Amino acid sequence: MKVGDLVRFKEIIRHDYPEVLTDWQLGVMIAKEYNLVKVLNRDGEVKTIYSYLVQKAGKKDKETK
């Protein structure tokens, strides 16, 4: 993945139970730092997310959303 790619990501809802996650959401990766990724989501907010919760989005993700 590189800056500018369409990505899908999950967010941790409760940090005391990190296995509780949201559904997949779409966004654009705007920065990548060590184990953190900054993503611009569809609402225009910049989110900082752990890199293991971010994947490059494919054609199916782009078409359905």
Sine and cosine of phi, psi and omega as CSV:
sin_phi,cos_phi,sin_psi,cos_psi,sin_omega,cos_omega
0.00,0.00,0.54,-0.84,0.06,-1.00
-0.65,-0.76,0.22,-0.98,-0.02,-1.00
-0.87,0.49,0.73,-0.69,-0.02,-1.00
0.98,-0.18,-0.16,0.99,0.01,-1.00
-0.97,0.25,0.53,-0.85,0.15,-0.99
-0.97,0.23,0.81,-0.59,-0.05,-1.00
-0.78,-0.62,0.34,-0.94,0.17,-0.98
-0.89,-0.45,0.55,-0.84,-0.11,-0.99
-0.54,-0.84,0.36,-0.93,0.12,-0.99
-0.87,-0.49,0.46,-0.89,0.05,-1.00
-0.90,-0.44,0.53,-0.85,0.08,-1.00
-0.99,0.16,0.81,-0.58,-0.02,-1.00
-0.99,0.16,-0.74,0.68,0.00,-1.00
-0.83,-0.56,0.85,-0.52,-0.06,-1.00
-0.96,0.26,-0.31,0.95,0.09,-1.00
-0.98,0.18,-0.30,0.95,0.13,-0.99
-0.79,-0.61,0.99,0.11,-0.13,-0.99
-0.92,0.38,-0.14,0.99,0.04,-1.00
-0.99,0.12,-0.09,1.00,0.04,-1.00
-1.00,0.02,0.96,-0.28,-0.11,-0.99
-0.84,-0.54,0.33,-0.94,0.11,-0.99
-0.99,0.15,0.07,-1.00,0.11,-0.99
-0.97,0.26,0.13,-0.99,0.01,-1.00
-0.91,0.41,0.66,-0.75,0.07,-1.00
-0.78,-0.62,0.42,-0.91,0.00,-1.00
-0.98,-0.21,0.49,-0.87,0.06,-1.00
-0.19,-0.98,-0.02,-1.00,0.02,-1.00
-0.88,-0.47,0.77,-0.64,0.01,-1.00
-0.96,0.26,0.81,-0.58,-0.03,-1.00
-0.93,-0.37,-0.29,0.96,0.04,-1.00
-0.36,-0.93,0.47,-0.88,-0.01,-1.00
-0.69,-0.72,0.85,-0.52,-0.02,-1.00
-0.71,-0.70,0.84,-0.55,0.05,-1.00
0.61,0.80,-0.98,-0.21,-0.02,-1.00
-0.93,-0.37,0.32,0.95,0.03,-1.00
-0.85,-0.53,0.52,-0.85,0.03,-1.00
-0.76,-0.65,0.71,-0.71,0.10,-1.00
-0.98,-0.17,0.80,-0.61,-0.09,-1.00
-0.82,-0.57,0.73,-0.69,0.13,-0.99
-1.00,-0.02,0.93,-0.38,-0.06,-1.00
-1.00,0.08,-0.02,-1.00,-0.10,-0.99
-0.94,0.34,-0.32,0.95,0.03,-1.00
-1.00,0.05,-0.06,1.00,0.01,-1.00
1.00,0.00,0.19,0.98,0.02,-1.00
-1.00,-0.08,0.58,-0.81,0.08,-1.00
-1.00,-0.09,0.84,-0.54,-0.02,-1.00
-0.92,-0.40,0.64,-0.76,0.11,-0.99
-0.97,-0.24,0.86,-0.51,-0.16,-0.99
-0.74,-0.67,0.53,-0.85,0.11,-0.99
-0.88,0.47,0.63,-0.78,-0.11,-0.99
-0.92,0.39,-0.42,0.91,0.01,-1.00
-0.96,0.29,-0.16,0.99,0.04,-1.00
-0.98,-0.18,0.15,0.99,-0.04,-1.00
-0.87,-0.48,0.70,-0.71,0.05,-1.00
-0.73,-0.68,0.47,-0.88,0.09,-1.00
-0.94,0.34,0.74,-0.67,-0.02,-1.00
-0.99,0.15,0.55,-0.84,0.00,-1.00
-0.97,-0.26,-0.16,-0.99,-0.02,-1.00
-0.90,0.44,-0.62,0.79,-0.01,-1.00
-0.90,0.44,-0.63,0.77,0.02,-1.00
-0.90,0.43,-0.66,0.75,-0.03,-1.00
-0.91,0.41,-0.63,0.78,-0.07,-1.00
-0.97,0.25,-0.58,0.82,-0.08,-1.00
-0.98,0.18,-0.43,0.90,-0.04,-1.00
-0.99,-0.17,0.00,0.00,0.00,0.00
